[in-house]
Amino acid sequence: MMQGTVKFFNETKGFGFITPSDSSSDIFVHVSGLVDEIRENDKVEYEVERGKKGLNAVNVTVID
């Protein structure tokens, strides 16, 4: 599992971006990939899958 911080999440549109802890490029997250509800600046743990347009965060959970 990777870790990062929620950079942006639009609840209305159901998507956002996570900044990985290792400082690589931001990763797209869709509401369908969430286990927990997320907000900007939440610390999260997630897995990465390759989607049609690049990497997507899936199985996203909030960590303390």
CHARMM internal coordinates of N, CA and C (Angstrom, degrees):
IC EDIT
DIST 1 N 1 CA 1.4613
DIST 1 CA 1 C 1.5190
ANGL 1 N 1 CA 1 C 109.72
DIST 1 C 2 N 1.3118
ANGL 1 CA 1 C 2 N 115.32
DIHE 1 N 1 CA 1 C 2 N 141.06
DIST 2 N 2 CA 1.4619
ANGL 1 C 2 N 2 CA 120.93
DIHE 1 CA 1 C 2 N 2 CA 176.72
DIST 2 CA 2 C 1.5242
ANGL 2 N 2 CA 2 C 108.36
DIHE 1 C 2 N 2 CA 2 C -98.67
DIST 2 C 3 N 1.3438
ANGL 2 CA 2 C 3 N 115.09
DIHE 2 N 2 CA 2 C 3 N 163.35
DIST 3 N 3 CA 1.4615
ANGL 2 C 3 N 3 CA 120.26
DIHE 2 CA 2 C 3 N 3 CA 177.41
DIST 3 CA 3 C 1.5145
ANGL 3 N 3 CA 3 C 109.40
DIHE 2 C 3 N 3 CA 3 C -127.96
DIST 3 C 4 N 1.3334
ANGL 3 CA 3 C 4 N 115.29
DIHE 3 N 3 CA 3 C 4 N 153.84
DIST 4 N 4 CA 1.4503
ANGL 3 C 4 N 4 CA 120.54
DIHE 3 CA 3 C 4 N 4 CA 178.63
DIST 4 CA 4 C 1.5108
ANGL 4 N 4 CA 4 C 110.85
DIHE 3 C 4 N 4 CA 4 C -170.88
DIST 4 C 5 N 1.3304
ANGL 4 CA 4 C 5 N 115.27
DIHE 4 N 4 CA 4 C 5 N -170.59
DIST 5 N 5 CA 1.4603
ANGL 4 C 5 N 5 CA 122.89
DIHE 4 CA 4 C 5 N 5 CA -178.72
DIST 5 CA 5 C 1.5177
ANGL 5 N 5 CA 5 C 109.07
DIHE 4 C 5 N 5 CA 5 C -124.61
DIST 5 C 6 N 1.3328
ANGL 5 CA 5 C 6 N 116.60
DIHE 5 N 5 CA 5 C 6 N 136.34
DIST 6 N 6 CA 1.4621
ANGL 5 C 6 N 6 CA 121.01
DIHE 5 CA 5 C 6 N 6 CA 177.99
DIST 6 CA 6 C 1.5256
ANGL 6 N 6 CA 6 C 108.29
DIHE 5 C 6 N 6 CA 6 C -68.55
DIST 6 C 7 N 1.3137
ANGL 6 CA 6 C 7 N 116.09
DIHE 6 N 6 CA 6 C 7 N 117.05
DIST 7 N 7 CA 1.4672
ANGL 6 C 7 N 7 CA 122.07
DIHE 6 CA 6 C 7 N 7 CA -179.57
DIST 7 CA 7 C 1.5285
ANGL 7 N 7 CA 7 C 110.10
DIHE 6 C 7 N 7 CA 7 C -82.91
DIST 7 C 8 N 1.3215
ANGL 7 CA 7 C 8 N 115.49
DIHE 7 N 7 CA 7 C 8 N -40.42
DIST 8 N 8 CA 1.4575
ANGL 7 C 8 N 8 CA 122.22
DIHE 7 CA 7 C 8 N 8 CA -174.51
DIST 8 CA 8 C 1.5224
ANGL 8 N 8 CA 8 C 107.90
DIHE 7 C 8 N 8 CA 8 C -158.64
DIST 8 C 9 N 1.3272
ANGL 8 CA 8 C 9 N 117.60
DIHE 8 N 8 CA 8 C 9 N 138.87
DIST 9 N 9 CA 1.4641
ANGL 8 C 9 N 9 CA 119.96
DIHE 8 CA 8 C 9 N 9 CA 171.72
DIST 9 CA 9 C 1.5150
ANGL 9 N 9 CA 9 C 108.80
DIHE 8 C 9 N 9 CA 9 C -149.43
DIST 9 C 10 N 1.3335
ANGL 9 CA 9 C 10 N 116.71
DIHE 9 N 9 CA 9 C 10 N 123.32
DIST 10 N 10 CA 1.4561
ANGL 9 C 10 N 10 CA 123.00
DIHE 9 CA 9 C 10 N 10 CA 179.49
DIST 10 CA 10 C 1.5282
ANGL 10 N 10 CA 10 C 107.84
DIHE 9 C 10 N 10 CA 10 C -101.30
DIST 10 C 11 N 1.3262
ANGL 10 CA 10 C 11 N 117.00
DIHE 10 N 10 CA 10 C 11 N 105.08
DIST 11 N 11 CA 1.4640
ANGL 10 C 11 N 11 CA 121.28
DIHE 10 CA 10 C 11 N 11 CA -178.15
DIST 11 CA 11 C 1.5203
ANGL 11 N 11 CA 11 C 111.83
DIHE 10 C 11 N 11 CA 11 C -62.98
DIST 11 C 12 N 1.3292
ANGL 11 CA 11 C 12 N 117.31
DIHE 11 N 11 CA 11 C 12 N -35.87
DIST 12 N 12 CA 1.4599
ANGL 11 C 12 N 12 CA 121.35
DIHE 11 CA 11 C 12 N 12 CA -178.65
DIST 12 CA 12 C 1.5307
ANGL 12 N 12 CA 12 C 111.05
DIHE 11 C 12 N 12 CA 12 C -64.17
DIST 12 C 13 N 1.3238
ANGL 12 CA 12 C 13 N 116.54
DIHE 12 N 12 CA 12 C 13 N -45.32
DIST 13 N 13 CA 1.4647
ANGL 12 C 13 N 13 CA 120.94
DIHE 12 CA 12 C 13 N 13 CA -178.50
DIST 13 CA 13 C 1.5279
ANGL 13 N 13 CA 13 C 112.74
DIHE 12 C 13 N 13 CA 13 C -88.29
DIST 13 C 14 N 1.3403
ANGL 13 CA 13 C 14 N 117.17
DIHE 13 N 13 CA 13 C 14 N -16.65
DIST 14 N 14 CA 1.4548
ANGL 13 C 14 N 14 CA 120.80
DIHE 13 CA 13 C 14 N 14 CA 174.52
DIST 14 CA 14 C 1.5189
ANGL 14 N 14 CA 14 C 116.29
DIHE 13 C 14 N 14 CA 14 C 78.78
DIST 14 C 15 N 1.3339
ANGL 14 CA 14 C 15 N 116.48
DIHE 14 N 14 CA 14 C 15 N 28.93
DIST 15 N 15 CA 1.4605
ANGL 14 C 15 N 15 CA 118.50
DIHE 14 CA 14 C 15 N 15 CA 176.70
DIST 15 CA 15 C 1.5128
ANGL 15 N 15 CA 15 C 111.02
DIHE 14 C 15 N 15 CA 15 C -150.85
DIST 15 C 16 N 1.3387
ANGL 15 CA 15 C 16 N 115.44
DIHE 15 N 15 CA 15 C 16 N 168.36
DIST 16 N 16 CA 1.4515
ANGL 15 C 16 N 16 CA 121.31
DIHE 15 CA 15 C 16 N 16 CA 177.78
DIST 16 CA 16 C 1.5132
ANGL 16 N 16 CA 16 C 110.65
DIHE 15 C 16 N 16 CA 16 C -174.16
DIST 16 C 17 N 1.3334
ANGL 16 CA 16 C 17 N 115.68
DIHE 16 N 16 CA 16 C 17 N -160.32
DIST 17 N 17 CA 1.4577
ANGL 16 C 17 N 17 CA 121.19
DIHE 16 CA 16 C 17 N 17 CA -177.57
DIST 17 CA 17 C 1.5229
ANGL 17 N 17 CA 17 C 110.76
DIHE 16 C 17 N 17 CA 17 C -139.27
DIST 17 C 18 N 1.3280
ANGL 17 CA 17 C 18 N 115.01
DIHE 17 N 17 CA 17 C 18 N 146.06
DIST 18 N 18 CA 1.4567
ANGL 17 C 18 N 18 CA 123.14
DIHE 17 CA 17 C 18 N 18 CA 176.80
DIST 18 CA 18 C 1.5160
ANGL 18 N 18 CA 18 C 108.00
DIHE 17 C 18 N 18 CA 18 C -115.52
DIST 18 C 19 N 1.3444
ANGL 18 CA 18 C 19 N 116.83
DIHE 18 N 18 CA 18 C 19 N 134.02
DIST 19 N 19 CA 1.4556
ANGL 18 C 19 N 19 CA 121.59
DIHE 18 CA 18 C 19 N 19 CA 173.11
DIST 19 CA 19 C 1.5256
ANGL 19 N 19 CA 19 C 107.88
DIHE 18 C 19 N 19 CA 19 C -94.01
DIST 19 C 20 N 1.3399
ANGL 19 CA 19 C 20 N 117.84
DIHE 19 N 19 CA 19 C 20 N 114.53
DIST 20 N 20 CA 1.4632
ANGL 19 C 20 N 20 CA 120.20
DIHE 19 CA 19 C 20 N 20 CA -179.17
DIST 20 CA 20 C 1.5208
ANGL 20 N 20 CA 20 C 112.32
DIHE 19 C 20 N 20 CA 20 C -64.13
DIST 20 C 21 N 1.3316
ANGL 20 CA 20 C 21 N 116.52
DIHE 20 N 20 CA 20 C 21 N 151.06
DIST 21 N 21 CA 1.4633
ANGL 20 C 21 N 21 CA 121.55
DIHE 20 CA 20 C 21 N 21 CA 178.43
DIST 21 CA 21 C 1.5178
ANGL 21 N 21 CA 21 C 112.35
DIHE 20 C 21 N 21 CA 21 C -62.05
DIST 21 C 22 N 1.3389
ANGL 21 CA 21 C 22 N 117.15
DIHE 21 N 21 CA 21 C 22 N -27.85
DIST 22 N 22 CA 1.4628
ANGL 21 C 22 N 22 CA 120.53
DIHE 21 CA 21 C 22 N 22 CA -178.78
DIST 22 CA 22 C 1.5253
ANGL 22 N 22 CA 22 C 112.90
DIHE 21 C 22 N 22 CA 22 C -82.61
DIST 22 C 23 N 1.3450
ANGL 22 CA 22 C 23 N 117.15
DIHE 22 N 22 CA 22 C 23 N 8.49
DIST 23 N 23 CA 1.4719
ANGL 22 C 23 N 23 CA 123.51
DIHE 22 CA 22 C 23 N 23 CA 174.74
DIST 23 CA 23 C 1.5128
ANGL 23 N 23 CA 23 C 114.64
DIHE 22 C 23 N 23 CA 23 C 66.79
DIST 23 C 24 N 1.3330
ANGL 23 CA 23 C 24 N 118.73
DIHE 23 N 23 CA 23 C 24 N 17.60
DIST 24 N 24 CA 1.4623
ANGL 23 C 24 N 24 CA 118.73
DIHE 23 CA 23 C 24 N 24 CA 175.05
DIST 24 CA 24 C 1.5314
ANGL 24 N 24 CA 24 C 108.58
DIHE 23 C 24 N 24 CA 24 C -77.51
DIST 24 C 25 N 1.3057
ANGL 24 CA 24 C 25 N 117.04
DIHE 24 N 24 CA 24 C 25 N -173.48
DIST 25 N 25 CA 1.4689
ANGL 24 C 25 N 25 CA 121.43
DIHE 24 CA 24 C 25 N 25 CA -177.15
DIST 25 CA 25 C 1.5249
ANGL 25 N 25 CA 25 C 111.91
DIHE 24 C 25 N 25 CA 25 C -60.38
DIST 25 C 26 N 1.3337
ANGL 25 CA 25 C 26 N 115.57
DIHE 25 N 25 CA 25 C 26 N 149.64
DIST 26 N 26 CA 1.4587
ANGL 25 C 26 N 26 CA 120.97
DIHE 25 CA 25 C 26 N 26 CA 177.84
DIST 26 CA 26 C 1.5209
ANGL 26 N 26 CA 26 C 110.15
DIHE 25 C 26 N 26 CA 26 C -59.11
DIST 26 C 27 N 1.3332
ANGL 26 CA 26 C 27 N 115.65
DIHE 26 N 26 CA 26 C 27 N 149.46
DIST 27 N 27 CA 1.4536
ANGL 26 C 27 N 27 CA 121.76
DIHE 26 CA 26 C 27 N 27 CA -178.20
DIST 27 CA 27 C 1.5263
ANGL 27 N 27 CA 27 C 109.19
DIHE 26 C 27 N 27 CA 27 C -115.67
DIST 27 C 28 N 1.3148
ANGL 27 CA 27 C 28 N 115.52
DIHE 27 N 27 CA 27 C 28 N 132.92
DIST 28 N 28 CA 1.4620
ANGL 27 C 28 N 28 CA 122.77
DIHE 27 CA 27 C 28 N 28 CA 179.30
DIST 28 CA 28 C 1.5193
ANGL 28 N 28 CA 28 C 110.31
DIHE 27 C 28 N 28 CA 28 C -68.29
DIST 28 C 29 N 1.3261
ANGL 28 CA 28 C 29 N 116.46
DIHE 28 N 28 CA 28 C 29 N 139.99
DIST 29 N 29 CA 1.4670
ANGL 28 C 29 N 29 CA 120.88
DIHE 28 CA 28 C 29 N 29 CA 174.28
DIST 29 CA 29 C 1.5261
ANGL 29 N 29 CA 29 C 108.74
DIHE 28 C 29 N 29 CA 29 C -132.75
DIST 29 C 30 N 1.3339
ANGL 29 CA 29 C 30 N 115.33
DIHE 29 N 29 CA 29 C 30 N 131.90
DIST 30 N 30 CA 1.4686
ANGL 29 C 30 N 30 CA 121.90
DIHE 29 CA 29 C 30 N 30 CA 177.99
DIST 30 CA 30 C 1.5217
ANGL 30 N 30 CA 30 C 107.81
DIHE 29 C 30 N 30 CA 30 C -109.85
DIST 30 C 31 N 1.3052
ANGL 30 CA 30 C 31 N 116.46
DIHE 30 N 30 CA 30 C 31 N 150.97
DIST 31 N 31 CA 1.4672
ANGL 30 C 31 N 31 CA 121.69
DIHE 30 CA 30 C 31 N 31 CA -178.85
DIST 31 CA 31 C 1.5347
ANGL 31 N 31 CA 31 C 111.64
DIHE 30 C 31 N 31 CA 31 C -53.70
DIST 31 C 32 N 1.3129
ANGL 31 CA 31 C 32 N 117.86
DIHE 31 N 31 CA 31 C 32 N -29.36
DIST 32 N 32 CA 1.4700
ANGL 31 C 32 N 32 CA 121.00
DIHE 31 CA 31 C 32 N 32 CA 179.98
DIST 32 CA 32 C 1.5270
ANGL 32 N 32 CA 32 C 112.06
DIHE 31 C 32 N 32 CA 32 C -69.23
DIST 32 C 33 N 1.3486
ANGL 32 CA 32 C 33 N 117.57
DIHE 32 N 32 CA 32 C 33 N -16.07
DIST 33 N 33 CA 1.4525
ANGL 32 C 33 N 33 CA 121.26
DIHE 32 CA 32 C 33 N 33 CA 179.80
DIST 33 CA 33 C 1.5214
ANGL 33 N 33 CA 33 C 113.64
DIHE 32 C 33 N 33 CA 33 C -95.73
DIST 33 C 34 N 1.3368
ANGL 33 CA 33 C 34 N 116.59
DIHE 33 N 33 CA 33 C 34 N 5.24
DIST 34 N 34 CA 1.4631
ANGL 33 C 34 N 34 CA 120.38
DIHE 33 CA 33 C 34 N 34 CA -176.70
DIST 34 CA 34 C 1.5211
ANGL 34 N 34 CA 34 C 112.59
DIHE 33 C 34 N 34 CA 34 C -91.90
DIST 34 C 35 N 1.3362
ANGL 34 CA 34 C 35 N 115.85
DIHE 34 N 34 CA 34 C 35 N 139.34
DIST 35 N 35 CA 1.4647
ANGL 34 C 35 N 35 CA 122.30
DIHE 34 CA 34 C 35 N 35 CA 169.59
DIST 35 CA 35 C 1.5251
ANGL 35 N 35 CA 35 C 107.61
DIHE 34 C 35 N 35 CA 35 C -97.13
DIST 35 C 36 N 1.3551
ANGL 35 CA 35 C 36 N 116.13
DIHE 35 N 35 CA 35 C 36 N -43.19
DIST 36 N 36 CA 1.4665
ANGL 35 C 36 N 36 CA 123.22
DIHE 35 CA 35 C 36 N 36 CA 177.48
DIST 36 CA 36 C 1.5259
ANGL 36 N 36 CA 36 C 108.92
DIHE 35 C 36 N 36 CA 36 C -111.20
DIST 36 C 37 N 1.3390
ANGL 36 CA 36 C 37 N 116.10
DIHE 36 N 36 CA 36 C 37 N 158.59
DIST 37 N 37 CA 1.4647
ANGL 36 C 37 N 37 CA 119.87
DIHE 36 CA 36 C 37 N 37 CA 171.08
DIST 37 CA 37 C 1.5204
ANGL 37 N 37 CA 37 C 107.80
DIHE 36 C 37 N 37 CA 37 C -69.71
DIST 37 C 38 N 1.3282
ANGL 37 CA 37 C 38 N 116.86
DIHE 37 N 37 CA 37 C 38 N 141.68
DIST 38 N 38 CA 1.4683
ANGL 37 C 38 N 38 CA 120.28
DIHE 37 CA 37 C 38 N 38 CA -179.97
DIST 38 CA 38 C 1.5196
ANGL 38 N 38 CA 38 C 110.77
DIHE 37 C 38 N 38 CA 38 C -123.71
DIST 38 C 39 N 1.3358
ANGL 38 CA 38 C 39 N 114.12
DIHE 38 N 38 CA 38 C 39 N 155.56
DIST 39 N 39 CA 1.4665
ANGL 38 C 39 N 39 CA 122.22
DIHE 38 CA 38 C 39 N 39 CA 176.07
DIST 39 CA 39 C 1.5236
ANGL 39 N 39 CA 39 C 107.99
DIHE 38 C 39 N 39 CA 39 C -134.81
DIST 39 C 40 N 1.3088
ANGL 39 CA 39 C 40 N 116.11
DIHE 39 N 39 CA 39 C 40 N 162.84
DIST 40 N 40 CA 1.4628
ANGL 39 C 40 N 40 CA 120.31
DIHE 39 CA 39 C 40 N 40 CA 176.81
DIST 40 CA 40 C 1.5236
ANGL 40 N 40 CA 40 C 109.93
DIHE 39 C 40 N 40 CA 40 C -54.83
DIST 40 C 41 N 1.3253
ANGL 40 CA 40 C 41 N 115.81
DIHE 40 N 40 CA 40 C 41 N 140.33
DIST 41 N 41 CA 1.4683
ANGL 40 C 41 N 41 CA 126.02
DIHE 40 CA 40 C 41 N 41 CA 179.08
DIST 41 CA 41 C 1.5239
ANGL 41 N 41 CA 41 C 114.46
DIHE 40 C 41 N 41 CA 41 C 75.55
DIST 41 C 42 N 1.3326
ANGL 41 CA 41 C 42 N 119.33
DIHE 41 N 41 CA 41 C 42 N 1.65
DIST 42 N 42 CA 1.4682
ANGL 41 C 42 N 42 CA 120.55
DIHE 41 CA 41 C 42 N 42 CA 173.82
DIST 42 CA 42 C 1.5253
ANGL 42 N 42 CA 42 C 109.42
DIHE 41 C 42 N 42 CA 42 C -67.27
DIST 42 C 43 N 1.3210
ANGL 42 CA 42 C 43 N 116.27
DIHE 42 N 42 CA 42 C 43 N 142.12
DIST 43 N 43 CA 1.4676
ANGL 42 C 43 N 43 CA 121.84
DIHE 42 CA 42 C 43 N 43 CA 171.42
DIST 43 CA 43 C 1.5232
ANGL 43 N 43 CA 43 C 106.01
DIHE 42 C 43 N 43 CA 43 C -85.69
DIST 43 C 44 N 1.3260
ANGL 43 CA 43 C 44 N 116.58
DIHE 43 N 43 CA 43 C 44 N 129.76
DIST 44 N 44 CA 1.4571
ANGL 43 C 44 N 44 CA 120.19
DIHE 43 CA 43 C 44 N 44 CA -175.98
DIST 44 CA 44 C 1.5295
ANGL 44 N 44 CA 44 C 112.24
DIHE 43 C 44 N 44 CA 44 C -132.03
DIST 44 C 45 N 1.3215
ANGL 44 CA 44 C 45 N 114.26
DIHE 44 N 44 CA 44 C 45 N 159.90
DIST 45 N 45 CA 1.4529
ANGL 44 C 45 N 45 CA 122.29
DIHE 44 CA 44 C 45 N 45 CA 174.14
DIST 45 CA 45 C 1.5264
ANGL 45 N 45 CA 45 C 105.23
DIHE 44 C 45 N 45 CA 45 C -121.51
DIST 45 C 46 N 1.3312
ANGL 45 CA 45 C 46 N 117.03
DIHE 45 N 45 CA 45 C 46 N 142.18
DIST 46 N 46 CA 1.4602
ANGL 45 C 46 N 46 CA 119.56
DIHE 45 CA 45 C 46 N 46 CA -173.08
DIST 46 CA 46 C 1.5276
ANGL 46 N 46 CA 46 C 111.10
DIHE 45 C 46 N 46 CA 46 C -159.86
DIST 46 C 47 N 1.3199
ANGL 46 CA 46 C 47 N 114.93
DIHE 46 N 46 CA 46 C 47 N 166.99
DIST 47 N 47 CA 1.4562
ANGL 46 C 47 N 47 CA 122.55
DIHE 46 CA 46 C 47 N 47 CA 172.14
DIST 47 CA 47 C 1.5221
ANGL 47 N 47 CA 47 C 106.88
DIHE 46 C 47 N 47 CA 47 C -110.67
DIST 47 C 48 N 1.3200
ANGL 47 CA 47 C 48 N 116.17
DIHE 47 N 47 CA 47 C 48 N 160.76
DIST 48 N 48 CA 1.4652
ANGL 47 C 48 N 48 CA 120.71
DIHE 47 CA 47 C 48 N 48 CA -178.26
DIST 48 CA 48 C 1.5245
ANGL 48 N 48 CA 48 C 109.68
DIHE 47 C 48 N 48 CA 48 C -117.67
DIST 48 C 49 N 1.3249
ANGL 48 CA 48 C 49 N 115.48
DIHE 48 N 48 CA 48 C 49 N 134.03
DIST 49 N 49 CA 1.4655
ANGL 48 C 49 N 49 CA 122.04
DIHE 48 CA 48 C 49 N 49 CA 174.18
DIST 49 CA 49 C 1.5100
ANGL 49 N 49 CA 49 C 108.36
DIHE 48 C 49 N 49 CA 49 C -127.17
DIST 49 C 50 N 1.3180
ANGL 49 CA 49 C 50 N 116.03
DIHE 49 N 49 CA 49 C 50 N 149.62
DIST 50 N 50 CA 1.4630
ANGL 49 C 50 N 50 CA 120.19
DIHE 49 CA 49 C 50 N 50 CA 176.44
DIST 50 CA 50 C 1.5216
ANGL 50 N 50 CA 50 C 108.48
DIHE 49 C 50 N 50 CA 50 C -84.40
DIST 50 C 51 N 1.3315
ANGL 50 CA 50 C 51 N 115.20
DIHE 50 N 50 CA 50 C 51 N 124.91
DIST 51 N 51 CA 1.4621
ANGL 50 C 51 N 51 CA 120.90
DIHE 50 CA 50 C 51 N 51 CA 178.13
DIST 51 CA 51 C 1.5145
ANGL 51 N 51 CA 51 C 110.12
DIHE 50 C 51 N 51 CA 51 C -105.97
DIST 51 C 52 N 1.3185
ANGL 51 CA 51 C 52 N 116.47
DIHE 51 N 51 CA 51 C 52 N -173.09
DIST 52 N 52 CA 1.4713
ANGL 51 C 52 N 52 CA 121.29
DIHE 51 CA 51 C 52 N 52 CA -179.36
DIST 52 CA 52 C 1.5238
ANGL 52 N 52 CA 52 C 112.70
DIHE 51 C 52 N 52 CA 52 C -62.15
DIST 52 C 53 N 1.3313
ANGL 52 CA 52 C 53 N 116.54
DIHE 52 N 52 CA 52 C 53 N -32.92
DIST 53 N 53 CA 1.4727
ANGL 52 C 53 N 53 CA 120.46
DIHE 52 CA 52 C 53 N 53 CA -175.63
DIST 53 CA 53 C 1.5202
ANGL 53 N 53 CA 53 C 113.19
DIHE 52 C 53 N 53 CA 53 C -113.50
DIST 53 C 54 N 1.3259
ANGL 53 CA 53 C 54 N 118.21
DIHE 53 N 53 CA 53 C 54 N 14.19
DIST 54 N 54 CA 1.4625
ANGL 53 C 54 N 54 CA 120.13
DIHE 53 CA 53 C 54 N 54 CA 179.93
DIST 54 CA 54 C 1.5140
ANGL 54 N 54 CA 54 C 111.21
DIHE 53 C 54 N 54 CA 54 C 134.23
DIST 54 C 55 N 1.3321
ANGL 54 CA 54 C 55 N 115.29
DIHE 54 N 54 CA 54 C 55 N -160.20
DIST 55 N 55 CA 1.4630
ANGL 54 C 55 N 55 CA 120.25
DIHE 54 CA 54 C 55 N 55 CA -176.25
DIST 55 CA 55 C 1.5267
ANGL 55 N 55 CA 55 C 111.41
DIHE 54 C 55 N 55 CA 55 C -79.78
DIST 55 C 56 N 1.3318
ANGL 55 CA 55 C 56 N 115.08
DIHE 55 N 55 CA 55 C 56 N 140.79
DIST 56 N 56 CA 1.4615
ANGL 55 C 56 N 56 CA 122.32
DIHE 55 CA 55 C 56 N 56 CA 178.16
DIST 56 CA 56 C 1.5212
ANGL 56 N 56 CA 56 C 109.42
DIHE 55 C 56 N 56 CA 56 C -125.54
DIST 56 C 57 N 1.3247
ANGL 56 CA 56 C 57 N 116.52
DIHE 56 N 56 CA 56 C 57 N 140.54
DIST 57 N 57 CA 1.4641
ANGL 56 C 57 N 57 CA 121.67
DIHE 56 CA 56 C 57 N 57 CA 173.87
DIST 57 CA 57 C 1.5236
ANGL 57 N 57 CA 57 C 107.92
DIHE 56 C 57 N 57 CA 57 C -84.78
DIST 57 C 58 N 1.3422
ANGL 57 CA 57 C 58 N 115.88
DIHE 57 N 57 CA 57 C 58 N 133.72
DIST 58 N 58 CA 1.4698
ANGL 57 C 58 N 58 CA 121.55
DIHE 57 CA 57 C 58 N 58 CA 177.98
DIST 58 CA 58 C 1.5317
ANGL 58 N 58 CA 58 C 109.01
DIHE 57 C 58 N 58 CA 58 C -133.05
DIST 58 C 59 N 1.3167
ANGL 58 CA 58 C 59 N 116.70
DIHE 58 N 58 CA 58 C 59 N 163.89
DIST 59 N 59 CA 1.4664
ANGL 58 C 59 N 59 CA 122.01
DIHE 58 CA 58 C 59 N 59 CA -178.83
DIST 59 CA 59 C 1.5372
ANGL 59 N 59 CA 59 C 110.66
DIHE 58 C 59 N 59 CA 59 C 53.34
DIST 59 C 60 N 1.3195
ANGL 59 CA 59 C 60 N 115.42
DIHE 59 N 59 CA 59 C 60 N 44.94
DIST 60 N 60 CA 1.4643
ANGL 59 C 60 N 60 CA 122.30
DIHE 59 CA 59 C 60 N 60 CA -175.90
DIST 60 CA 60 C 1.5268
ANGL 60 N 60 CA 60 C 110.55
DIHE 59 C 60 N 60 CA 60 C -78.52
DIST 60 C 61 N 1.3419
ANGL 60 CA 60 C 61 N 115.96
DIHE 60 N 60 CA 60 C 61 N 123.57
DIST 61 N 61 CA 1.4546
ANGL 60 C 61 N 61 CA 121.53
DIHE 60 CA 60 C 61 N 61 CA 177.43
DIST 61 CA 61 C 1.5236
ANGL 61 N 61 CA 61 C 109.75
DIHE 60 C 61 N 61 CA 61 C -127.93
DIST 61 C 62 N 1.3263
ANGL 61 CA 61 C 62 N 116.46
DIHE 61 N 61 CA 61 C 62 N 147.18
DIST 62 N 62 CA 1.4581
ANGL 61 C 62 N 62 CA 122.22
DIHE 61 CA 61 C 62 N 62 CA 178.71
DIST 62 CA 62 C 1.5270
ANGL 62 N 62 CA 62 C 108.55
DIHE 61 C 62 N 62 CA 62 C -81.42
DIST 62 C 63 N 1.3437
ANGL 62 CA 62 C 63 N 116.74
DIHE 62 N 62 CA 62 C 63 N 136.10
DIST 63 N 63 CA 1.4636
ANGL 62 C 63 N 63 CA 121.86
DIHE 62 CA 62 C 63 N 63 CA 176.42
DIST 63 CA 63 C 1.5275
ANGL 63 N 63 CA 63 C 108.68
DIHE 62 C 63 N 63 CA 63 C -119.53
DIST 63 C 64 N 1.3124
ANGL 63 CA 63 C 64 N 116.69
DIHE 63 N 63 CA 63 C 64 N 160.33
DIST 64 N 64 CA 1.4819
ANGL 63 C 64 N 64 CA 121.65
DIHE 63 CA 63 C 64 N 64 CA -179.30
DIST 64 CA 64 C 1.4988
ANGL 64 N 64 CA 64 C 110.94
DIHE 63 C 64 N 64 CA 64 C -79.85
END
COOR INIT
IC SEED 1 N 1 CA 1 C
IC BUILD
